[in-house]
Amino acid sequence: MTDTPPDDVQADLDAFTTSLDEAIPPRIVDENLLIGTWNIREFGDLTEKWLAGDGDSPKRDLHSLRVIAEVIRRFDIIAIQEVTGALKALRHALQFLGDDWGLALTDITRGDAGDGERLAFLFDRRRIQLSGLAGELVVPAEELDDIDADALQRQFARTPYAVSFRAGNQTFILVTLHVLYGDSADERTPELRAIANWLDQWARNVNSWDHNLIALGDFNIDRIGDERYEAFTSSGLHVPADLHEVPRTIFADVDHPTAKFYDQIAWFTGEHGQPALSLEYREAGSFDFREIALPRRDLTMHALSFRISDHYPLWTEFGL
């Protein structure tokens, strides 16, 4: 992973990093904070070649992983969904990022609904430090009805993961999750509403610690304004307008590029009684890597999704 790539791979990586420079704001010490979220498809095993062959499995190779790692290191901290039980790709990415990078990672979620997935945070320890809190959000049985009647039968399908961090004199809690897709869109509505209500309650509780609370991850929302989006924002979660117009998936319909509103970054504004975010919001967006990630491969979108991802990384910039 840290070896010098073949000349053609290096040329492609150089062009890719130039595109990243143009699309994502630079990180500036003591001035800004860049937070990302990315559902990296089946982020687990790795073929340790620069170019995976027809007979190799998985198809994610060293070139693909270098592309992923270049995206990761554009952020101060990034939440990653769909990390699997196998950690080879994640370990190699950390090797490339270097000793300055830290990791917070859940164990796998067991059971059919969990699909053996983990949730992770990767962060640059030169700019971000752990501030003490880490845990999974579990609802006590006696509080299930208080969240929303019939919204949650037992627990979230994949338990949300919350970790607190510090950047300069700002502290914040990031809550990441991957909402179960289910057999139909209607199946996702109760869990989304339950998550929104639980975050509302928790935001009020953590206010005494002077922590900001930001939710981010793959919420499997169909589109802005539909039932799933309304459930997600029902308790006052705010999604910045910059993210209303950006695509989330490489399979987006050409005529409706923002129809799938899967990935989100959201926070409370204080309008509904919760503590308002004290970080200064600047801008947000997604990053379209389709044409520039592996340009010499002539891959279909399906093939590209297993080498990089079927989701775009989503990001937001705050001022410090």
Disulfide bonds with the S-S distance in Angstrom:
none
